[in-house]
Amino acid sequence: MSKIKTYDNVWDAIADTPLEAANMRAKAELMRHIVSFIKKQKWTQNNAAAQCGVTQPRINDLLRGRISNFSLDALVNIATSLGLRIHIDVEAA
């Protein structure tokens, strides 16, 4: 009988390495906050793109959760362009 493997979160389950999982977790968190902010503003994708300094297709990728299309740097830049402040908590694993 094979043992069922469990994970602390989805990123650990789908990532190849702990480093990749940590990167995806951080990107997902940033994306969640950016998308929430855009939705609260009730902006169209074109309005959001203008505010973020990116193209409408990039906003579409963001709103659809296409995490692999974004680097952490790009997400930090988008968040900052919206006037959001980034705060990072680091703790022992």
PEVENJO-V888499 format. One record per pair of residues at least 24 apart in sequence whose ideal C-beta (glycine too) atoms are under 10 Angstrom apart, sorted by sequence separation. I is the first residue (numbers start at 1). J is the second residue. D is the distance in Angstrom with one decimal. If there is no record, write none. Layout:
i & j & d
I & J & D
I & J & D
//
This chain:
i & j & d
35 & 59 & 9.5
38 & 62 & 7.8
39 & 63 & 8.4
53 & 77 & 7.7
54 & 78 & 6.6
34 & 59 & 9.5
38 & 63 & 7.2
52 & 77 & 8.3
53 & 78 & 7.9
52 & 78 & 4.8
35 & 62 & 6.4
51 & 78 & 9.3
52 & 79 & 8.8
53 & 80 & 9.9
54 & 81 & 8.3
34 & 62 & 6.4
35 & 63 & 5.9
52 & 80 & 9.6
53 & 81 & 5.2
34 & 63 & 9.3
35 & 64 & 9.5
52 & 81 & 5.0
53 & 82 & 9.7
31 & 61 & 9.8
35 & 65 & 7.9
48 & 78 & 9.4
51 & 81 & 6.8
52 & 82 & 6.4
31 & 62 & 6.3
51 & 82 & 6.2
30 & 62 & 10.0
31 & 63 & 9.1
51 & 83 & 9.1
32 & 65 & 8.8
31 & 65 & 6.6
48 & 82 & 8.6
31 & 66 & 9.0
31 & 67 & 6.5
34 & 70 & 9.6
28 & 65 & 8.0
30 & 67 & 9.8
28 & 67 & 6.0
31 & 70 & 7.0
27 & 67 & 5.3
30 & 70 & 8.4
38 & 78 & 9.5
27 & 68 & 8.9
34 & 75 & 6.8
37 & 78 & 9.8
41 & 82 & 8.6
25 & 67 & 10.0
27 & 69 & 9.9
28 & 70 & 10.0
30 & 72 & 7.2
33 & 75 & 9.2
37 & 79 & 8.1
24 & 67 & 6.2
27 & 70 & 6.1
23 & 67 & 9.5
24 & 68 & 8.6
27 & 71 & 7.9
30 & 74 & 9.5
31 & 75 & 6.3
34 & 78 & 5.8
38 & 82 & 7.7
27 & 72 & 5.9
30 & 75 & 4.2
34 & 79 & 5.5
37 & 82 & 5.7
26 & 72 & 6.0
29 & 75 & 9.3
30 & 76 & 7.1
33 & 79 & 6.8
37 & 83 & 8.8
27 & 74 & 9.2
28 & 75 & 9.7
31 & 78 & 9.0
34 & 81 & 9.8
37 & 84 & 6.3
23 & 71 & 9.0
24 & 72 & 10.0
27 & 75 & 6.0
30 & 78 & 8.3
31 & 79 & 9.4
34 & 82 & 6.8
23 & 72 & 6.8
26 & 75 & 8.5
30 & 79 & 6.1
33 & 82 & 9.4
26 & 76 & 9.8
34 & 84 & 7.2
33 & 84 & 6.6
33 & 86 & 9.0
30 & 84 & 9.0
11 & 67 & 9.6
30 & 86 & 7.5
29 & 88 & 9.8
26 & 88 & 8.1
22 & 93 & 8.8
18 & 93 & 7.9
8 & 93 & 9.5
//
